[in-house]
Amino acid sequence: MIKIAKNFILMVLCLLFVNSKVYSDNQHNILFICADEIGPLIEFKIPKFKNASFEEKFETKYFLTSQRKKYVLGKGVIKKKNSPIDYSYFYYNADLEIEDTNPFKLQFDFFPPSHMMIKKGTSAYNSLVCWKNK
């Protein structure tokens, strides 16, 4: 009798897992902060992509390397891209113009929720760790 009950419970659990759906996490309008070894470097929100568009304008805060409490604003375009390996996973590519006394270009690839590869001007890419700020 106990063996039948265990088998029945196992069968019900299997049916629940098979019939359940998995949805990806919605990353829109969540504030992300990304930092290097020193501290926060960039702060941004992923905009909501309209009408099946995979490209939107957005703004970001870029914290100065020399004075981390000060920041400059950046404006640019962010693109939502599919992973070439897993079509259910999206990452984001952005090109920005940073408005400073010496304006510069910034480019990054953001892999939600925790990793960013960022490039300032013509320098090499740097790896940043990211988190959601709630």
Secondary structure, DSSP 8 states (H G I E B T S, - for coil): -HHHHHHHHHHHHHHHHHH--------BT-EEEEE-SSSEEEEEEB----TT-SEEEEEEEEE-SS-TT-EEEEEEEEEEEE-SS-TT-EEEEEEEEE-SSS-EEEEEEEETTTEEEEEETTS--EEEEEEEE-
